[in-house]
Amino acid sequence: MFPRLHFAVCFTAVLGPTLVHTLCPDTADGYKVRLSIKTALGDDAYKWDESEMFLFRATLAFAMRKYNQKPYEVSDVLVCNETQRVSFWFVVTDPENTSELISGKDVERAVRISRNRINNAFLLTDETLEFLNIPPTLAVPAESGTPPWLIVFGVVIGVVGVGIIALLISSFIQKRRKKGVTEGEEEDCEEEACDKGNGVSHPVEEGADGVNRGFVGDIPFTKL
Amino acid sequence: IVTGEERAKWDNKIQYLLTCIGFAVGLGNVWRFPYLCQTYGGGAFLIPYLIALVFEGLPLLYLELAIGQKLRKGSIGVWNTISPYLGGVGVASMIVSFLVSLFYNTLLAWVLWYFFHSFEEPLPWKECPFESLNKDYTPVNYFWYRKTLNITANIETNGPLQWQIILCLATAWAIVYICFIRGIETIGKAVYITATFPYLVLTIFLIRALTLPGATSGLMYLFTPEWETLKNPKVWLDAATQIFFSLSLAFGGLIAFSSYNPPKNNCEMDALLVGCINSATSLYASIPIFSILGFKAHSDSNNCQYRNILALTNEFDIGDQNITLENYDNWLKDLNGTYADRVARLDLKDCNIESFLEQSASGTGLAFIVFTEAVIEMPGSQVWAVLFFIMLFSLGLSSMFGNLEGVLTPLLDLNMVPKWMPKELFTGLLCVVSFTVALIFTMGSGNYWLEIFNSYVGSVPLLVIAFFEIIAVAYIYGIRRFSCDIEEMTGSKPNIFWQACWTVVSPLMLLVVFVAYVVIQAMEHPTYPAWNPEYVDFPMTEDQPYPDWVFAICVLLSTLPCIPIPIVALYKFIQFTVQKSRREHPGQNPYENDEAKELNVFKLIQC
């Protein structure tokens, strides 16, 4: 039910139709391009029409010029097999000899060098403007000096360290103060267990019969 | 009567309650309970869970709080007081608390690692770095297994110590130390924040999560009850063990905390409060967790659909965005009708949301893989990541307090601390020793060892200890005497329900759970999931069996904490018989007189 729309749209001013069909698509030296305009721009998507195609060919000619400084023209970029997707094939002819194609490798290098400019001309990205078999060039990873996590770590451990030192100093001062006040009571402290602040077992009191009074003594106090 | 120095005490009741709640409410409430709910038929799981809470969890909780409050000692002191033969139970509790605190704080170290990285833009687990492109892992898996753990392919390969985790571990222990430095004096202040903050974050997450698309499918999936699962005995077993470990029973920490209470304190109300709040927190936490998991499943399902759509669009050169989520099925039918072979070659995936919802995860998998992936998709990822990891850290920290108190209080009660050593130094020493031993978990194979500790230390020994605890109080101390003590402390005797549970129901349940657990473990040679890049199905984990020497260590870890129980009993018995043979010096035989007096005293109980 979905007829495969097949537009053999190949613009050329100089060459006759027969030559176009032979040159494009040349799978050795040609590349398939795929655009996903609606995915990239949503509601702001522009319609793909002849003017956009002209811009594409012009941009590609620009990229080729940047690559090897030959005087490429829009007419040197041949496009064919355009579909509704939007996708099409293109080949580039040599400006000095229009029946010769520029090799695939050169086209690839040219595209890679100017990829950013090509993308921006169409407000697209590497994912939405695809040149099949030409991998995108990744940006150089930003070399950061200190990994950010070490900074957070440093802050946390610094705060904690300062806190620990503060607590230790404060308890040291407290003990000093207590020692000064309770010098007379030191003897008591040694016989019975001192307050360690976190619990201490009840010292065992033994009566004459050797019974552990600390335990038994509670019984008479149990209420009925 | 002793007039000596007072035992330390809580500043107020709120501190005590918050500390107990903080101890009980831990990582398991957030990352184990929701998983169990999901695996065992959603809403239906609540039935065995609540039954286990009422008949096993609450009685044991009440018992521990009451006995600690009455005898005013840590775990070793309490069981020693009830009977010298039972001192081993306290030692067992102490050993388990120590072993658990080792690996538990390592979990917190990993949480800290993720927390430190949550400030980066973009989040480091969002994209694979350059060195790992063209491999099979997802960015979250790569960040967890390679950058965080640098995990080795199996447990036998140790791998080097990971310096980045050592730094995080040191930070975790430093934070624990600063809160724990003076025992309950500092813990009591710290819990105002660590016990309450998680609730704040959970509420924020709840509000956010409920507004995410796909949240309702996650919640419906979680709570739709499947009554069939109740026929599976494993469900009941898991419910019983979950309640048990969730309430942090048998660690000795609860006994330690309640030993600092004033003698007249209503511990029945405390036990009910702590137990119910713990279960309520589990339920409360599972709502945002599952909303977010539902959102993630929805998001994954959509991404899967988009990939299918793109494949079709590119293959047939259909207009961009002509195929949408809504009309995808129609397009597929048409294309399949005309170009079936080309469609088949595309290898389109099945994207229905159920298959994504079924991918359940618990424990570290939930927090560090599933949740981190979900957070990437949420707008404002850094904020949510930071909040989530602070919450996890807070939950774990308050549980660590209980674990360490279970070690510190018995040592202090036994006067094992030299008099010249200030408490700050002793707690510091404890933290340094624990940190050093825990360095094993920072090796390449650390995660495998942590799982072993988690499964073998935090399971069977606790059941054994709890069983002995309840037998000791119900039969050796005597239920009548215990009831009198409770009347003295709370003003009324425990009612028939509690007495029935302590004497019959709970010990029976514990015995059944213990036997079932051991039988199920023994039935199969245990395996572990290994992250092996050489594996055929990588990045799926490979199920490897434990080598024999590792399995021996597992058995050792299960039995080592339990060994003190018979050993101490035997030791005291030998001491007793040796001294009994010296009858010519009756005055120097405290045990015999003590026991005679105790037996007489038992008969005197009338209240």
Interface residues (C-beta under 8 A of the other chain):
Chain A: M1 F2 R4 R34 L35 S36 I37 K38 T39 T83 Q84 R85 V86 S87 L138 P141 P148 W149 L150 V152 F153 V156 I157 V160 G161 G163 I164 L167 L168 S171 K175 E192 A193 C194 D195 K196 G197 N198 G199 V200 S201 H202 P203 E205 E206 D209 G210 V211 N212 R213 G214 F215 V216 G217 I219 T222 K223 L224
Chain B: I1 V2 G4 E5 E6 R7 A8 R72 K73 G74 G77 T81 L112 W113 F115 F116 H117 F119 E120 P129 F130 L167 C168 A170 T171 A174 I175 Y177 I178 I181 R182 G183 I184 E185 T186 A256 S259 Y260 T313 N314 F316 D317 I318 G319 D320 Q321 D334 L335 T338 L408 T409 L412 D413 L414 N415 V417 K419 P422 K423 E424 C484 D485 E487 E488 G587 Q588 N589 P590 N593 D594 K597 V601 L604 I605 Q606 C607
